[in-house]
Amino acid sequence: MSILAKQGKAFIKKTAGYEVKSHPQSGRLYHIDIDRSVIQNFLTRVKEEGITVQHLEYTPYSRRIIADYLLQLTGDDFQETVRGILHDRETGGYTIGLQDVTADKDEYVIFATALTHLVGTPNFDSMTGKYYARFTVAHTDSSDSYLRQAYRLFTLHTDGTFVDEPTDWLLMMKMTEEHAAGGESRLLHLDDWKDLGKFSTHPLATHKFTYQAPKSKNVDQEVQRATFFNHHNKPCICYIDQFVYPDTIEEAKYLKELSDSMENDESVIELKLPVGDLVMLNNLFWLHGRAAFEVNPKLNRELMRQRGRFAEI
């Protein structure tokens, strides 16, 4: 069976608590529907136990406790499924949502936290001083990166480039969206990039570039990162154009050509993600970015991010 034929097939299943389907926009992704009664029972249990977002922030073990609550309702195989999808090189990503059971933003954070703690441990997010970050995109912005700048392309990249810790996975959840047109999440699986071989075997592919974050990230260190590395005998990538500092014109040309190639690749997906849904990706071989929004003075979008390392299996 060809790789394309295998995409989006291996984890398809239906159980009493959830269903895994092929994603309608990409054979590389899955979409998971958790039964609405399971979601409601999960949120009710969390509330009855008095677990709030503040409690999750202050008491790290409570994040594992709510992950267990979700497993009790979905069945233990749910953990095996989401872990399996994220580790699978042929796919490595899924979307999932709360299916309009709630519009409470704190419950969005709680649900996402249960999911991330089934697969690993979120990194400390220096930008917000928590294990997660919530940030808005609006009509005007004075930030020092593309993250909050609505009307320009947020170029394809991986997370964790400027910190000295593993960043194996990434979760992005849409919390609010008002008066928004455009701004789709742009995704590219490394194996679908037509120029992967050209750039991953280039003499500069394993050169260690210097990365340094802007002030808003609250990270002062410089780190040295190779753009490409091997994991399970497959090429993986660590890259963002905004924070990499080449030392020569030759290095700068390599980085520009790499970025231009990815941005113009025909396999880039523009993902439609409803409010209350999230996408979770393997950060080693999925790149992500954001299309520009159409100009609107009333634009308001809020996203949540969690990113971290896989648990030992």
N, C-alpha and C positions, 0 to 999 in steps of 0.2 A: 504493500500500500504506500502511496506517495505521501510525502510530508503534508502537502496541502490537503489530502484526503483525511489525514489523521487529525488535523487541527479542529479543535472544538468538539471532539467526539468522546475522548477517553473518559471524561468525568460526568457525562450526561446520566442523570438518574432522577427518580422520583421516589420520595419516602413520605411517611405520614406527616413529617414536619417541614419539608422543604423540597424544592425541585431545582435541578441544575439543567439549564438549557444552553444551546449555542447562542451567542450574542447576535442580534439581528444586524449589527453593523460590521462585525469582524469575525472571521473564522478563528482568529487567534484568541478571542476572549470568550468567556462564559457570562451568562446572567443567572443569578440565583434568586429565586422567589422563596422567601420564608413564609409559611402559612400565617395569615393575619392573626389568627388566634394565638399562635406561638409568640408573635411580636407583642401582642397585648398582654399575654400572661407574663412575659419577660419583664416588661415595663412595670406591671403591677407588682411583681415580686420585688423588684429593685426599690420601688416606692415603699412597700410594706416594711422592708428592711432598713429604711431610712438612709439609703445611700444616695447622696447628691453628687453633683460635679465637684463641689468643693471637697467632699470626702474622698473622691477619687484622686484629686490633686494632692491632698495632704497625707493620704494613707495608701501607699503603693500596693499593699497586698489586696486591698479591696477591688483593684482592677482585675485580679485573677479570680476573685470571688464571683464577680458578675459574669465573667467568661464561663465559669462553671454553671451559673444559672442558665445561661443560653444553651449550654450543652445538655443540661438535664431536660430541656424542652425539645431540642432538635434531635438528640441522640448523639453518642460519642463519634459516630462515623462522620458527623458534620465537620469536626476538627480535622479528621484525616482528609476530607474532601477539600477544604479550603487550603490546607497546607500543600496537598498534592498538586492542586492547580497552580499555586504560586511557584512551586519548585519545578514544575514541568516546563522544559525549555520550549516545547512546541506551542505552549499557550502563555502561562505565566501571569494571567490577569483575569479579573472578574468584576462585574458590577453587581450591586445589591442595594436594596432600599427598604424603607419603612412602610411603603405602600399606603401612605396617607393615614396610617393608624394614629399618628401624632404629628403636630407641627411645632412641638416644643423643642427649642434649640438645645436645651440641656439634655433632653432625651436623645437627640441626635448624637451628642458627644458620648453619652453613656452607651448607646448601641455600637458606635464605632470603636469605642474602647474595648468592649467585649470581644469584638472581632479581631482587633490587633493582638490582643493577649491570648488568642488561640494559636497564633502563628509565631509569636516572638515577644520582643520587648521594645517599646518605643524609645528612641533616643531623647535626651533632654533637648528641648528646642530653645536655644539661647535667645532667639528673637522675642519670645514671650515669657521665658523663665518657667515654662511648664513642659509636660510631656507631649503637648499638642499646641498647635497655633491656630487661631482664628484671625482672619484678616479680610478687609473689605476692598473692593474695587469700585471707585466712584468717578464722577465726571472730572473732578480736579484732584491733583496729587502732587506732592512735593518730595516723594521718596527718592532714594538713591539707587534703586534697581527697577527692573521691568515688572516686578511682581505685582505692583499696584497700579501700573500705568495702563489705563484701559485701551487707549487708542493706538497702540503700536503692537506689533507682533512680539509675543514672548517666546523666544526661540527655543528649539528642542534642546533638552539637557537631561542630565540625571541629578538627583539630589545627593547631598553629602560630600560634594567635591572639596569644600574648604574646611572640613573638620577631620580630625585624625581618629575616626571610629568607623566601624562597619555600618553601611546604610544599605541593607539588603532589599528592603521593600518600602513602598510608599502608599499611603492612603490619602485620597482627596475626596472631600464630601461637600456637596453644595448645600449651604445652609439657608440662603436667601437669594432671590433673584427678582428684581423689579426693573421694568423699563429697559430691558436688555435685549439687544439683537446682535448676533455674532458672539464672539468670546468663547467659541467651542474649545474643549480640551483637544489638543492635537497630540497624537500618539504615533510612535513608530517602533515596531519590533525590530531588533537589530538584524535578525535573519531575513527580513523582508527588504532591507536596504540594499539597493542594487550595487552600491559602491563599497560595501563592507570589506570585500577582499582587497580592494585597492588601498584603502586607508588603514586597515588593520595589519597590513604587511609592509607598510611604508617604513623607512628607516627611523622616522620620528614617532612611530606608533607606541613604542615603549619608553620614549624619552620622558623623564620626569619634569613636568612643568610646575611652576610655582602658582599656587592658588591663594588668593587673599580676599576675604569678604569685605563689603562696605560696612560703614559704621552701624547701619540699621540692624545688621545681623547679630551684633553684640559678640562677635568672635574676633579676637585680636591676632590669633596665631596665623602663621604662614605654613602651608603644607605643600609637599612635593608629591605630585600624582602623575603616573603614567596614564595616557588616554585609553590604551587597550591593555587587557590582561586576560589570561585564560582561567576558566573555572569549569571543571569537569570536561576539559579538553575542547571547550568552546570559547570563542572570543566574547569578552564582555567590555563594557565601556564606562568610563568615568569622565564626564565632560560638561562644562557650561562655558559659553563664550564670554559672559560678563566678568568673570572673576579670575580668568587665567592670564598670566603675565609672561609672554614669550620673551626670550632674550635676544632674538635675531629676527631679521626680515624673513629669512627662510622658515623659521618656526611660525611666524605670524601668517605667512601664506598658506602653510599646511593647515593651520586651524581654521582660517577663513574658507578655504576650499572644502574642508570637511563639513563645516557648518552649512555652507551653501548647498552642498550635495544632499545633506539630510533634509533641509527645508524644502527642496524642490523634488524630493523623491515621490513617485506616484503611489507609494504604499502608505503614506501618511494618512491616518484616520482622523476625522474631525468628529469627536464623540459627543453625542447629545446626552446630557446627564440631567434628569429632572431634580428639582428641589427635594431633599430628603433621600437622595441616592448618593452612593459613593462608588469610586473605582479604586481597586487595590491592585498594585502591579509589582512585579519583580523588578527592582531598580537596577539590576545588573545588566539586563538586556532589553528593557523598555525605556525609550526616551519619551519625554513629555514636554509640552509647551501649551501656548494658548493663542488662538486667533485674536485679532483685534476686534473690539466692539465697534458698532456703529455709534456715532456721536449722539449723546442724549444727556442733557443737563440733569435729568432725574435718575440716571443710571445708579443702581445699587445692587451689588452682588457681594455676598459673604461666603467664604470658603473656610473649611477646616482642613488642616494637614496633620497627619501623624506619619512618622517614618522611623525605621529602626532595623534591628537585626533579627535574624531567624533564631528560633529555639533549636537547641541540639536535638536531633531526632534519633 
